[in-house]
């Protein structure tokens, strides 16, 4: 049987970042899924905390050189790559000096969130899609982990809905109990509106008087993985009949449950 193609786009991942649910969960998935019949590509940001020397990152010249437009500003996108330890897989890192050179991930040394986190999310999500287009590699499933990837489901279903590379892909969003998914407000709406998207396109991300990146991402996804034990699963947006939802799983259950979840998702019809 032909291998299914799985694109993993994640905001964090062991061994490159550590100490949270996202890094731990995503770090466990690639080798298992590769060994169970999937062809994988993995993308994440190249934060300043990622040690390039230790992990042997190097630039992929054929993929670098694009400019990503966020709110009418152009930002150069550099692509680097490293081999994932213990596997035959490579991880592609999206880099930009303005957004990722800093030695912290989402907060400064005083634990104050960076004001430009919405800009960084829009840059990363659009950059990830453009990078996969350059691969010329059409995924069967696009798996997005963490709030920083939350614009990818929106972009694939709106701005990129006619892009042949993604037109047959199922979209999975991994939702985690993290402190930053409500930040941004009006700035988020402004920065997220790439390629002439309107506030109506972004309406799914509005949650009362604020923003919920999880809510918006789930609205545009076909399946949802709950990645944190304490995640509030009572929220309305998780209970739509057209969503395939995988509840939080312990380490012992995670890998086989993910494999079953993906099988169920791939048996469903892709929305057009």
C-alpha positions, -999 to 999 in steps of 0.1 A, spaced: 0 0 0 13 35 -9 25 54 21 4 83 33 21 117 35 19 134 69 31 170 74 38 180 110 40 217 117 47 224 154 56 254 175 79 232 196 95 197 197 119 177 217 149 176 216 151 211 202 128 227 229 118 210 261 98 213 293 61 214 280 33 192 267 38 202 231 75 195 230 71 161 247 41 149 226 54 160 192 88 145 200 73 111 204 53 110 172 76 111 141 96 79 144 65 58 154 44 72 126 73 67 101 76 31 112 39 26 108 36 36 71 37 74 69 61 95 49 68 126 70 79 162 67 84 182 99 86 220 103 91 243 133 105 277 141 143 282 147 141 299 180 173 314 195 171 287 222 177 260 195 214 252 197 225 251 160 259 236 167 247 208 190 219 198 167 239 204 135 216 227 117 225 240 83 208 262 57 189 247 28 198 272 1 173 258 -25 145 265 0 157 298 14 153 332 -2 116 337 -1 101 369 14 70 365 36 46 395 37 29 402 70 8 433 72 25 448 41 60 443 55 84 419 39 105 395 60 131 371 46 126 334 53 156 312 59 152 274 60 176 253 80 175 215 85 187 189 110 185 152 114 161 140 141 182 119 165 174 82 164 155 83 131 159 87 94 139 120 95 148 156 89 134 186 107 131 219 88 135 251 108 120 284 97 142 313 106 141 350 105 163 374 125 135 398 134 112 371 149 134 342 161 169 354 170 159 363 206 169 339 234 134 333 246 105 316 230 73 336 237 81 358 267 110 380 277 131 375 308 104 390 330 78 366 316 60 394 296 47 380 263 63 395 232 41 422 217 49 408 182 37 372 189 8 377 165 33 388 138 55 358 145 26 334 142 14 349 109 49 348 95 55 312 106 22 299 94 24 315 60 61 306 57 54 269 65 28 267 37 51 284 12 79 261 22 58 230 15 48 244 -18 85 247 -26 89 210 -16 63 202 -43 51 175 -19 13 171 -14 4 159 21 -26 137 29 -27 151 64 -15 184 78 -10 181 115 -6 215 134 5 215 170 2 246 193 -14 280 191 15 294 170 3 271 141 -34 280 146 -36 301 114 -26 273 91 -61 256 91 -76 290 82 -51 298 55 -55 264 39 -93 267 38 -93 303 25 -62 320 10 -48 287 -2 -80 268 -9 -72 263 -46 -36 254 -41 -32 219 -57 -5 208 -31 -31 210 -3 -65 206 -19 -69 170 -8 -54 173 26 -71 166 59 -62 191 86 -55 182 123 -51 207 151 -33 198 183 -48 219 212 -27 223 244 -33 240 277 -9 269 271 -10 306 283 -7 324 250 -36 314 228 -58 343 239 -32 371 232 -31 396 204 -66 412 202 -69 437 174 -32 432 165 -39 395 159 -67 403 135 -46 428 116 -15 406 113 -34 374 105 -52 390 75 -28 379 48 -37 377 10 -67 400 14 -84 380 41 -112 399 58 -124 402 94 -152 379 84 -127 352 74 -112 356 109 -145 357 128 -140 321 140 -111 333 161 -132 358 181 -142 346 215 -164 370 234 -145 402 237 -112 385 230 -93 361 208 -91 323 209 -66 308 185 -77 273 195 -113 281 186 -105 295 152 -81 267 143 -106 240 153 -133 257 131 -111 251 100 -98 217 110 -112 182 103 -97 166 134 -85 177 168 -59 161 192 -61 172 228 -25 173 240 -28 184 276 -45 165 304 -60 196 319 -74 211 287 -110 222 290 -129 199 267 -163 213 276 -159 243 252 -186 244 225 -161 244 195 -149 209 203 -183 193 201 -192 199 165 -205 167 148 -181 170 119 -149 169 140 -129 138 147 -116 144 183 -89 124 200 -90 130 238 -59 134 259 -39 101 261 -13 89 286 22 81 273 13 44 271 -18 51 249 -5 80 229 11 64 199 -14 36 190 -42 60 197 -27 86 173 -23 59 146 -60 49 150 -71 86 150 -53 92 117 -68 61 101 -103 73 111 -96 107 97 -82 95 64 -114 74 59 -135 105 61 -142 127 31 -121 158 26 -144 189 26 -143 209 -6 
